[in-house]
Amino acid sequence: MAQPTDPPSNAAHLASPSYRLAALDQDFLLGESMRGVRFLLEFAKADEALKAWGVRSTVVVFGSARVRDGGAGGQGRWYDEARAFGRIVSERGGALNPGPGPRDNVIATGGGPGLMEAANRGAADVGAPSIGFNITLPHEQEPNPWSTPDLTFRFHYFAMRKMHLAMRANALVAFPGGFGTLDELFEILTLRQTDKSPPIPIVLFDEAYWRSVIGFDALIEHGMIAAEDMALLRFAEDAEGLWAQLLACGLRPGERV
């Protein structure tokens, strides 16, 4: 008569990557096939947090990460005006709403240093929440300390970060900046030119700077844009002027465009 034998061990089964719960399997989640899921996760995580804080609309502020408080030449003025603008929008736009209703025109930046920091800092000066949409870079960019911790996010995908920047925006204010600022500016300009976004104000700070780095007249001369496309943007020279332009272009405190 055959003798009973011990069953084989299932240790290898338990240790196999295939046996991990899919939601807890980092190798699987970071694999090529899950790219779409990662997009969804980056959308949903920030969306859920913003809704929990009642953020209905934002004023997006972009500008150079290289400008510092007290910087030489005109750069120190850029920082000061960006900070003042963050204060003005936060005090007058609806971000300080103490009741159960939504918060509107909450300052939202790319979350980094420089002029983005200045706008977040201005909001913090008056006790208002503000948002930092940071991005993972090869040379790590840490969030500035002035955005609201619960509203400071880190993205892997530029596309999803840009979607969050655009989808609640009541306005875009672009301070002097480089490639990143130009990227966000032209993203919103293209959405406006093609009527893929509501008619939100787009205001550029320091007209001389912007006309020196972008050949708006040359674009018109070569037929690359229509002359009337320049009506999509305006210029201002100080924080109060920025706020005045936003109001003139239809921004309403406490409302969603």
C-alpha positions as CSV (number, residue, x, y, z in Angstrom):
1,M,0.0,0.0,0.0
2,A,1.3,3.4,-0.9
3,Q,2.4,5.6,2.0
4,P,0.9,9.1,2.3
5,T,3.4,11.8,1.5
6,D,3.5,15.4,2.6
7,P,1.9,17.9,0.1
8,P,4.4,20.0,-1.8
9,S,5.1,23.4,-0.4
10,N,3.2,26.4,-1.8
11,A,5.9,28.9,-0.6
12,A,6.9,29.6,-4.2
13,H,3.3,30.4,-5.1
14,L,3.0,32.8,-2.2
15,A,6.2,34.5,-3.1
16,S,5.4,34.8,-6.8
17,P,4.8,38.4,-8.1
18,S,1.7,37.1,-9.9
19,Y,0.1,36.4,-6.5
20,R,0.5,39.9,-5.2
21,L,-2.7,42.0,-5.1
22,A,-2.7,44.1,-8.2
23,A,-3.3,47.3,-6.2
24,L,-0.2,46.6,-4.0
25,D,2.1,45.4,-6.8
26,Q,4.4,48.4,-7.5
27,D,6.3,46.6,-10.3
28,F,3.0,46.0,-12.1
29,L,1.6,49.5,-11.5
30,L,4.8,51.1,-12.8
31,G,4.8,48.9,-15.9
32,E,4.1,49.9,-19.4
33,S,0.6,48.5,-19.5
34,M,-0.5,50.6,-16.6
35,R,0.4,54.0,-18.0
36,G,-3.3,54.9,-18.5
37,V,-4.1,53.9,-14.9
38,R,-1.3,56.1,-13.6
39,F,-2.7,59.0,-15.6
40,L,-6.1,58.4,-13.9
41,L,-4.4,58.2,-10.5
42,E,-2.7,61.5,-11.0
43,F,-5.9,63.1,-12.0
44,A,-8.1,61.6,-9.2
45,K,-5.7,62.2,-6.3
46,A,-5.4,65.9,-6.9
47,D,-9.1,66.3,-7.9
48,E,-10.2,64.6,-4.7
49,A,-8.1,66.9,-2.5
50,L,-9.1,70.0,-4.2
51,K,-12.8,69.1,-3.9
52,A,-12.3,68.4,-0.2
53,W,-11.0,72.0,0.2
54,G,-13.9,73.4,-1.8
55,V,-11.7,74.7,-4.6
56,R,-13.9,75.6,-7.5
57,S,-11.7,77.9,-9.5
58,T,-8.2,79.2,-9.5
59,V,-6.0,82.0,-10.8
60,V,-2.9,80.4,-12.3
61,V,0.4,82.2,-11.8
62,F,3.5,81.2,-13.6
63,G,6.9,82.7,-13.8
64,S,10.6,81.9,-13.5
65,A,11.9,79.6,-10.8
66,R,15.2,81.4,-11.0
67,V,14.1,84.8,-9.6
68,R,14.8,85.3,-5.9
69,D,13.4,87.6,-3.3
70,G,15.6,90.7,-3.3
71,G,17.1,89.8,-6.6
72,A,19.3,92.2,-8.6
73,G,17.9,94.7,-11.0
74,G,14.3,94.4,-11.9
75,Q,14.0,90.8,-10.7
76,G,13.5,91.8,-7.1
77,R,10.5,94.0,-8.3
78,W,9.1,91.0,-10.2
79,Y,9.2,89.0,-7.0
80,D,7.6,91.7,-4.9
81,E,4.8,92.3,-7.4
82,A,4.1,88.6,-7.7
83,R,3.8,88.4,-3.9
84,A,1.6,91.4,-3.8
85,F,-0.6,89.9,-6.5
86,G,-1.0,86.7,-4.5
87,R,-2.2,88.8,-1.6
88,I,-4.7,90.8,-3.7
89,V,-6.3,87.9,-5.4
90,S,-6.6,85.9,-2.2
91,E,-8.1,88.8,-0.3
92,R,-10.6,89.9,-3.0
93,G,-11.2,86.9,-5.2
94,G,-13.0,84.4,-2.9
95,A,-10.2,82.1,-1.7
96,L,-10.8,83.2,1.9
97,N,-14.4,82.1,1.9
98,P,-15.0,81.0,5.6
99,G,-18.3,79.4,5.0
100,P,-19.4,76.1,3.6
101,G,-19.5,77.4,0.0
102,P,-16.8,77.0,-2.7
103,R,-13.5,78.8,-2.8
104,D,-12.9,80.7,-6.0
105,N,-9.8,82.3,-7.6
106,V,-7.5,80.3,-5.4
107,I,-3.8,81.0,-6.3
108,A,-2.4,78.0,-8.2
109,T,1.3,77.8,-9.3
110,G,3.7,75.2,-10.5
111,G,4.8,74.8,-6.9
112,G,8.4,75.7,-7.3
113,P,10.7,78.5,-6.2
114,G,11.1,82.0,-7.6
115,L,8.0,83.8,-8.9
116,M,5.7,80.8,-8.2
117,E,6.9,80.9,-4.6
118,A,6.2,84.6,-4.5
119,A,2.5,84.2,-5.5
120,N,2.0,81.3,-3.0
121,R,3.7,83.5,-0.3
122,G,1.3,86.3,-1.0
123,A,-1.6,84.0,-0.4
124,A,0.0,82.8,2.8
125,D,0.5,86.4,4.0
126,V,-3.3,86.8,4.3
127,G,-4.0,83.3,5.6
128,A,-5.5,82.0,2.3
129,P,-5.0,78.6,0.9
130,S,-3.0,78.2,-2.3
131,I,-2.0,75.4,-4.6
132,G,1.3,74.0,-5.8
133,F,1.3,71.7,-8.7
134,N,4.9,70.4,-8.6
135,I,6.5,68.1,-11.1
136,T,9.1,65.3,-10.7
137,L,12.3,66.3,-12.5
138,P,15.7,64.5,-13.0
139,H,17.2,67.2,-10.7
140,E,14.6,67.1,-8.0
141,Q,12.5,70.3,-7.5
142,E,11.2,70.5,-4.0
143,P,7.9,72.4,-3.3
144,N,8.2,75.9,-2.0
145,P,7.2,76.2,1.7
146,W,4.3,78.7,1.1
147,S,1.7,76.6,-0.7
148,T,-0.9,74.9,1.5
149,P,0.6,71.5,2.4
150,D,-2.7,69.6,1.7
151,L,-2.9,71.3,-1.7
152,T,0.7,70.6,-2.7
153,F,0.9,67.9,-5.3
154,R,3.7,66.1,-7.2
155,F,3.1,64.8,-10.7
156,H,5.1,62.6,-13.0
157,Y,3.3,63.5,-16.2
158,F,3.5,67.1,-17.4
159,A,0.3,66.5,-19.4
160,M,-1.7,65.7,-16.3
161,R,-0.2,68.6,-14.4
162,K,-1.1,71.0,-17.2
163,M,-4.6,69.6,-17.2
164,H,-5.1,70.4,-13.6
165,L,-3.6,73.8,-14.0
166,A,-6.0,74.6,-16.9
167,M,-9.2,72.9,-15.9
168,R,-10.2,75.2,-13.0
169,A,-8.5,78.3,-14.2
170,N,-10.5,81.6,-14.1
171,A,-7.4,83.4,-15.3
172,L,-3.7,83.0,-16.2
173,V,-1.1,85.6,-15.1
174,A,2.3,85.1,-16.5
175,F,5.3,86.8,-14.9
176,P,8.6,86.8,-16.8
177,G,10.0,83.3,-17.2
178,G,11.6,80.8,-19.5
179,F,10.6,77.5,-21.2
180,G,8.3,76.3,-18.5
181,T,6.4,79.7,-18.3
182,L,6.2,79.9,-22.1
183,D,4.9,76.3,-22.2
184,E,2.0,77.1,-19.9
185,L,1.3,80.5,-21.6
186,F,1.1,79.0,-25.0
187,E,-1.0,76.0,-23.7
188,I,-3.7,78.4,-22.4
189,L,-3.4,80.7,-25.4
190,T,-4.0,77.8,-27.8
191,L,-7.0,76.6,-25.8
192,R,-8.4,80.1,-26.0
193,Q,-7.6,80.7,-29.6
194,T,-9.4,77.4,-30.5
195,D,-12.3,78.0,-28.1
196,K,-11.4,74.8,-26.2
197,S,-11.6,76.7,-22.9
198,P,-13.9,79.4,-21.5
199,P,-12.9,83.1,-22.3
200,I,-10.6,83.5,-19.4
201,P,-8.3,86.5,-19.0
202,I,-4.6,86.1,-19.9
203,V,-2.4,88.9,-18.5
204,L,1.3,89.2,-18.9
205,F,3.4,91.1,-16.4
206,D,6.0,93.6,-17.7
207,E,5.2,94.2,-21.3
208,A,8.7,95.2,-22.3
209,Y,10.0,91.8,-21.2
210,W,7.4,89.9,-23.1
211,R,7.7,91.9,-26.3
212,S,11.5,91.4,-26.1
213,V,11.2,87.6,-25.9
214,I,8.2,86.9,-28.1
215,G,7.9,88.5,-31.6
216,F,4.1,89.0,-31.5
217,D,4.3,91.5,-34.4
218,A,6.4,89.1,-36.4
219,L,3.9,86.3,-35.9
220,I,1.2,88.7,-37.3
221,E,3.5,89.9,-40.2
222,H,4.2,86.3,-41.3
223,G,0.5,85.3,-41.1
224,M,1.1,82.8,-38.3
225,I,-1.6,84.5,-36.1
226,A,-4.3,87.0,-36.9
227,A,-4.0,90.5,-35.6
228,E,-7.2,90.0,-33.6
229,D,-5.6,87.1,-31.7
230,M,-3.6,89.7,-29.7
231,A,-6.9,90.5,-28.0
232,L,-6.5,87.2,-26.2
233,L,-3.9,88.7,-23.9
234,R,-3.2,91.9,-22.0
235,F,-0.3,93.5,-20.2
236,A,0.1,95.1,-16.8
237,E,3.0,96.7,-14.9
238,D,2.1,96.1,-11.2
239,A,0.0,93.9,-9.0
240,E,-3.0,96.3,-8.9
241,G,-2.8,96.7,-12.6
242,L,-3.0,92.9,-13.0
243,W,-6.1,92.7,-10.8
244,A,-7.7,95.6,-12.7
245,Q,-7.1,93.8,-16.0
246,L,-8.6,90.6,-14.7
247,L,-11.7,92.5,-13.6
248,A,-11.9,94.3,-16.9
249,C,-11.7,91.0,-18.8
250,G,-14.6,89.6,-16.9
251,L,-13.2,88.0,-13.7
252,R,-15.8,88.1,-11.0
253,P,-14.8,87.5,-7.3
254,G,-16.5,84.5,-5.9
255,E,-17.6,83.1,-9.2
256,R,-16.5,80.4,-11.7
257,V,-16.0,81.5,-15.3
